[in-house]
Structures are given as C-alpha cells and as structure tokens.
Amino acid sequence: MRIVMLFPALLLTACQTMAPTEAVGSQAWLEQVDRQLAVSDGQGHGPDYGSQEWCNVVHFRLYGKASVEPVPCDQAWMEKVDQEMKKR
C-alpha cells in the first residue's frame, strides 16, 4: 500500500519543470542572463559579468539598441532586466 501511495508523489515531483529562480544579481543569475542573451561566447571571451561593458551589452541584447547613456548596472536595473527576461 505504501508503494502505491508513494508512486503518485514521486511522479508529481518528477513532473516539476521549473527550477527555482536564481536571486537577481547573484553569480548564478549573471551566468543565466549571459547564456540566455549570448553576451559572451561561452568560452570566456566577452565582458566580465556585472561590469559596465557587460551591462551595456545586456541592454543592447534586450532592447535591440544601445542606451543613450551608460546603464546604471545596479540592483534596480538588474530587477528590470529580470522582469524583461521573464517576458521572453
């Protein structure tokens, strides 16, 4: 009987498709944004995560145009990037 009850619970657990969202601004989040937007080439070539250059490239990849002035690259900006990424 326990095995019969355990099977549906295991099946539901296995069907969960979404991993927990990384904390905005964390190293894991920066890596995720970098991968999704193809900021670097995946071989270590490209701007450092979180640098001004990296943030400018992220802005360009998200909006298709360069920012008129440097993006703030702060926590509030990263929150906006996170919201924009969730729309995709």
GROMACS elastic network, one bead per residue, 0.5 to 0.9 nm:
[ bonds ]
;  ai    aj funct       b0    kb
    1     4     6  0.51557   500
    1     5     6  0.64334   500
    1     6     6  0.86353   500
    2     5     6  0.51503   500
    2     6     6  0.59845   500
    2     7     6  0.86785   500
    3     7     6  0.61823   500
    4     7     6  0.55354   500
    4     8     6  0.75092   500
    5     8     6  0.61900   500
    5     9     6  0.71036   500
    6     9     6  0.53218   500
    6    10     6  0.62339   500
    6    11     6  0.86385   500
    7    10     6  0.51656   500
    7    11     6  0.60746   500
    7    12     6  0.86654   500
    8    12     6  0.61322   500
    8    13     6  0.85685   500
    9    12     6  0.52260   500
    9    13     6  0.62507   500
    9    14     6  0.86679   500
   10    13     6  0.50800   500
   10    14     6  0.61383   500
   10    15     6  0.86619   500
   11    14     6  0.51257   500
   11    15     6  0.62721   500
   12    15     6  0.51516   500
   12    16     6  0.67839   500
   13    16     6  0.56535   500
   14    17     6  0.80719   500
   16    19     6  0.79499   500
   18    21     6  0.82355   500
   19    22     6  0.87415   500
   21    24     6  0.84342   500
   21    29     6  0.82624   500
   22    25     6  0.84553   500
   22    26     6  0.70745   500
   22    27     6  0.88339   500
   22    28     6  0.63328   500
   22    29     6  0.53231   500
   22    32     6  0.85141   500
   23    26     6  0.55266   500
   23    27     6  0.86871   500
   23    28     6  0.77988   500
   23    29     6  0.63007   500
   24    27     6  0.87777   500
   24    28     6  0.86669   500
   24    29     6  0.57770   500
   24    30     6  0.79078   500
   24    75     6  0.77553   500
   24    78     6  0.66111   500
   24    79     6  0.64968   500
   24    82     6  0.70132   500
   25    28     6  0.80929   500
   25    29     6  0.58844   500
   25    30     6  0.62610   500
   25    50     6  0.82262   500
   25    74     6  0.86717   500
   25    75     6  0.66867   500
   25    78     6  0.64471   500
   25    79     6  0.81650   500
   26    29     6  0.50721   500
   26    30     6  0.62309   500
   26    31     6  0.86266   500
   27    30     6  0.51162   500
   27    31     6  0.62116   500
   27    32     6  0.86227   500
   27    49     6  0.80698   500
   27    50     6  0.89503   500
   28    31     6  0.51134   500
   28    32     6  0.61699   500
   28    33     6  0.87354   500
   29    33     6  0.62193   500
   29    34     6  0.84998   500
   29    82     6  0.89532   500
   30    33     6  0.52128   500
   30    34     6  0.60804   500
   30    35     6  0.86519   500
   30    49     6  0.61852   500
   30    50     6  0.70312   500
   31    35     6  0.61674   500
   31    36     6  0.86098   500
   31    49     6  0.74258   500
   32    35     6  0.51770   500
   32    36     6  0.60979   500
   32    37     6  0.85354   500
   33    36     6  0.51380   500
   33    37     6  0.59768   500
   33    38     6  0.80494   500
   33    39     6  0.80660   500
   33    58     6  0.79723   500
   33    81     6  0.87414   500
   33    82     6  0.83885   500
   33    85     6  0.80522   500
   34    37     6  0.55056   500
   34    38     6  0.56176   500
   34    39     6  0.50526   500
   34    40     6  0.65617   500
   34    42     6  0.86912   500
   34    49     6  0.77051   500
   34    54     6  0.87116   500
   34    58     6  0.78026   500
   35    38     6  0.50643   500
   35    39     6  0.68821   500
   35    40     6  0.75980   500
   35    41     6  0.86368   500
   35    42     6  0.75342   500
   36    39     6  0.80670   500
   36    85     6  0.86070   500
   37    40     6  0.85306   500
   37    58     6  0.69801   500
   37    61     6  0.61991   500
   37    62     6  0.75326   500
   38    41     6  0.66348   500
   38    42     6  0.80030   500
   38    58     6  0.88356   500
   38    61     6  0.82010   500
   39    42     6  0.86198   500
   39    46     6  0.68965   500
   39    47     6  0.78768   500
   39    54     6  0.73540   500
   39    57     6  0.65150   500
   39    58     6  0.66520   500
   39    61     6  0.77368   500
   40    43     6  0.75879   500
   40    44     6  0.69619   500
   40    45     6  0.57243   500
   40    47     6  0.70086   500
   40    48     6  0.89677   500
   40    54     6  0.89026   500
   41    44     6  0.67757   500
   41    45     6  0.57876   500
   41    46     6  0.68024   500
   42    45     6  0.70049   500
   42    46     6  0.85568   500
   43    46     6  0.86060   500
   44    47     6  0.86646   500
   44    48     6  0.88266   500
   45    48     6  0.88367   500
   46    49     6  0.87971   500
   46    54     6  0.79122   500
   47    50     6  0.84099   500
   47    51     6  0.69205   500
   47    52     6  0.85681   500
   47    53     6  0.60556   500
   47    54     6  0.51107   500
   47    55     6  0.89087   500
   47    57     6  0.85532   500
   48    51     6  0.55526   500
   48    52     6  0.86781   500
   48    53     6  0.77803   500
   48    54     6  0.62360   500
   49    52     6  0.88532   500
   49    53     6  0.88316   500
   49    54     6  0.59753   500
   49    55     6  0.80498   500
   50    53     6  0.80997   500
   50    54     6  0.58814   500
   50    55     6  0.62275   500
   50    73     6  0.71774   500
   50    74     6  0.88703   500
   51    54     6  0.50703   500
   51    55     6  0.62262   500
   51    56     6  0.86391   500
   51    73     6  0.77110   500
   52    55     6  0.51389   500
   52    56     6  0.62053   500
   52    57     6  0.87063   500
   52    70     6  0.75465   500
   52    71     6  0.75689   500
   52    72     6  0.81270   500
   52    73     6  0.65075   500
   53    56     6  0.51435   500
   53    57     6  0.63256   500
   53    58     6  0.87077   500
   53    70     6  0.88053   500
   54    57     6  0.51495   500
   54    58     6  0.61995   500
   54    59     6  0.86727   500
   54    73     6  0.88944   500
   55    59     6  0.61804   500
   55    60     6  0.86206   500
   55    70     6  0.84977   500
   55    71     6  0.67071   500
   55    72     6  0.82088   500
   55    73     6  0.58197   500
   55    78     6  0.89015   500
   56    59     6  0.50981   500
   56    60     6  0.62672   500
   56    61     6  0.87208   500
   56    66     6  0.71713   500
   56    67     6  0.71932   500
   56    70     6  0.66702   500
   56    71     6  0.61762   500
   56    73     6  0.82485   500
   57    61     6  0.61278   500
   57    62     6  0.85460   500
   57    66     6  0.79207   500
   58    61     6  0.51019   500
   58    62     6  0.60945   500
   58    63     6  0.85666   500
   58    81     6  0.82998   500
   59    62     6  0.51753   500
   59    63     6  0.60136   500
   59    64     6  0.77241   500
   59    65     6  0.75642   500
   59    66     6  0.68683   500
   59    67     6  0.70228   500
   59    71     6  0.75597   500
   59    81     6  0.80680   500
   60    63     6  0.54136   500
   60    64     6  0.50060   500
   60    66     6  0.50243   500
   60    67     6  0.72019   500
   61    64     6  0.54918   500
   61    65     6  0.75826   500
   61    66     6  0.87584   500
   62    65     6  0.82499   500
   62    81     6  0.79961   500
   62    84     6  0.76577   500
   62    85     6  0.79769   500
   63    66     6  0.78993   500
   63    67     6  0.89005   500
   65    68     6  0.89934   500
   66    69     6  0.84125   500
   66    70     6  0.88994   500
   67    70     6  0.63263   500
   67    71     6  0.67353   500
   68    71     6  0.85846   500
   69    72     6  0.89347   500
   70    73     6  0.83465   500
   71    74     6  0.85402   500
   71    77     6  0.77471   500
   72    75     6  0.88093   500
   72    76     6  0.84463   500
   72    77     6  0.64000   500
   73    76     6  0.80035   500
   73    77     6  0.56771   500
   73    78     6  0.67508   500
   74    77     6  0.52686   500
   74    78     6  0.62517   500
   74    79     6  0.87430   500
   75    78     6  0.50021   500
   75    79     6  0.61912   500
   75    80     6  0.87560   500
   76    79     6  0.50793   500
   76    80     6  0.64694   500
   76    81     6  0.87748   500
   77    80     6  0.51092   500
   77    81     6  0.62822   500
   77    82     6  0.86453   500
   78    82     6  0.60787   500
   78    83     6  0.86341   500
   79    83     6  0.62948   500
   79    84     6  0.86667   500
   80    83     6  0.51278   500
   80    84     6  0.62046   500
   80    85     6  0.85862   500
   81    84     6  0.50520   500
   81    85     6  0.60650   500
   81    86     6  0.86653   500
   82    85     6  0.50634   500
   82    86     6  0.63148   500
   82    87     6  0.89497   500
   83    86     6  0.52098   500
   83    87     6  0.67414   500
   84    87     6  0.53282   500
   84    88     6  0.70912   500
   85    88     6  0.54449   500
